[in-house]
Amino acid sequence: MAQIFHRSSNSIAKVSIVGAALLLGGLVWAAYRLNAGAFTTGTEIAKDQPVPFSHKHHVGDDGIDCRYCHTSVETSSFAGIPPTETCMSCHSEIWTNAEILEPVRSSYRTGQSIEWTRIHDLPDFVYFNHSIHVNKGIGCSTCHGRIDQMPLTFKVNTLYMQWCVECHRNPERNVRPKSEVFNPAYETPAPNQDEIGPKLVAEYKVQSLTDCVTCHR
């Protein structure tokens, strides 16, 4: 009986199977990288704003505390966007004719709020309370990164559920002394985090909350 398949068919079949598996794995890896990349997550991308506000200048250079502008961060779920009056408390005296600040002066004159573009915009089905995290020893820079080094504000962390849950499962890795919550230069985990983390978790009564209803209400 004549040979139906070419004698190299077995080798071709094996190579084809391996190639298909590698191609499928490559596609899965590429999809994962795309989903985790800046294009999808919006991380490390500064968005256009009505006024190019520099946290690096105001926080890093001038030493302005987070709470001077974000007044409700310790008492409310919302950190608070500063009203124009807060900006003008300084800029009625300095840079009074700077063209770049005209939207601020116009807002002050007309009473029309500046329409800032949100950087950290969680979905409507996610509940997040700033005050709880701040009062449990979670610093601003844990989520927002080194905001004091940003000439233009951008998102550092994805804020995806996986990222949040990892901290909820192991809060001792990120909790810091309350005196350091608003210090953007404080680094977690600290060199002695294994020692102070569990102590602070116990002192601040931090719970490892991972139930769905914690964030989805």
N, C-alpha and C positions, 0 to 999 in steps of 0.2 A: 504494500500500500504506500502510495506517495506521501511524503511528509507535508502536512497541511501548513504548519507554522514554520517560519524561518528559524534556523537554529539559534539565532540571537534574540528571539522573542522573549525568552525568560529574563535575559539581562535587561532588555528594554522595559519590560513590565516592572522589574524591581526598581530601576532608575526612575520610571514614571511615578510609581507609588511614593518613593522617597521625595521626589521633586514636588508632588502634589501636597504632601504633608508639610514640607518646608514652606511652600507658597501659602498654604492655609495658616501656618503658624506666623509667617511674616505679616499676613493681612490682619490677623488678630493683634499682633504686637503694634502694627501701625495704627490700628483703630484705637487701641489703648492709649498710645502716645498722643494721638490727636485729641482724644477725649480729655487727657490730663494736661494738654498744652495750653499755652496762653491764648491761642485763638478761640478755644472753647470756654475756658475758665475765666478769661478776662484778667488774669493775674499779670502783674508787671506792665500793665498798659495804662498810662495816664490819660484820662478822658478830658475833653475840652470843657472848660468852665467859663462862666461869664467874666470872672476875674481869676487870673492864674495865681491862686493863693499858694504861698510857699510855707509849709510847715517847717522846713529846714531853717528858714529865716526867723519865723515867729517863735518856734519852740527851741530849735537848736542854737540859734544866735542870740535871740532876745531872752530866752529862758522863760517864756510864758507858759504857765501851767495849763494842762489840758482843761481843767475845770473852769478856767477864766472864760472860755468860749462855750464849752460843752457843760453848761451849768447843771443839767439834770441827771448827769451820768451816775451819780451816787444814789439817787432817790427814785429814778424812773426807769421804765423799760427802754425809753428812748434817750440817747445821749444828748440830744438837743442840738439844733443848728443855731449858731449865734445870730441874734437880730442885728440889723444894720447899726443900731445904736452902739453895740459893743465895738464894732469896727471903728466907728466915728469917735469913740472915746479917746482913741489915739490919733486917728487920721484927720481930725478937725484941727490938729496941731502940727502934724508932720506930713509931708508929701501931699499937701493940700491941693496942689495944682497938677499932680501927676495924671497924665491922660489915662494910664492903665487903671486908675481908681475911679474914673468917672461913673461906672455902673454903681459903685458904692455911694457916691455923692448923690446920684440921681435917685437911688432907692431911698436915701435919707430925706431928700426933698419931697418926694412924691408919696412916700409911705408904701410903695410897691416893693414887695419882697424880691430879693434876688433869687432867680431860679437856678439853684445849684444842681449839678448832675450828680446823682448818688453814685458812690464808688462801691459801697457794701450794701447791696440791695437784695435782701433775702426774699424768697418767694412768700406769697401771702399765707401759704399753709404752714409756715414755720414761725413759731413763737420764740422770741429771744428777749431776755431781760438784762439790760446792761447793769442795773443796780445790784442784782443778785451776784453776778460774776465779780464785779468790783469789790463788793463787800465780803466775798469769799476768798479774796486774795489772788484773783486773776488779773494780771496787768494788761494795760492797753496794748503794749507791744506784742503780747502773746498772740493776739488775733490780727492786729493792724501792722505789725512789723515795726521797724525803726522809722516811725513817722517823723522823728526829729531830723532825719537825714534825707527827706524827700522834698526836692524843690517843687515838684508837682505830685499830687497824691495819686497813688495807685494801690491796687489790691495785691497783697503779698500771699495770702493763703486762699485756697479755693472756697473755703467755708462749706464744702460738701459735707453731707451727713457723715460719711466715713471719717472725715477729719475731726468733726465735733465729737463723735462717739468715742474716738480713741482717747480724747482728753477726759471725757466723762468716765471712761472705764479706769483710767489711771490718773486721777487728779493730782496725786502727789508729785507728779513729774513737772507740773506747771504752776502749782500754787506758790506764792511768794509772800513775804511779810507785807502787811497792809501798808506799811510806810513806804514801800517800793512800788506800789501799784501804778502810780503815775510817773514813775521814773523810766523813760523809754530806753535808757542805757543798761538797765538791769537785765541780766541774761538768765534765762531758764533753759535747761536745768542748770542751777548754780553748782559750783564745785562740790559743795556739801549738800546737794539736793537730796541724796539718799538718806541723810540724817534729818534735815529740817523739813522735808516734804511731808512725811507721815505725822510729824509733830504739829505742823500747821494745819493739816487736814483734820486732826483731832481737835485742835484748839478752835478752829473756825467752824467746826461741825459740818464739814464738806461731805456731801453724800455722793456716792457713785450712781447717779441716776441715768438709767439707760432704757426706761420704759418709753414706749412710743408717745404716750400722752405728755411726757415732759416737754417736748417741743412741738408736738402736733395736737392742737386743741380745737 
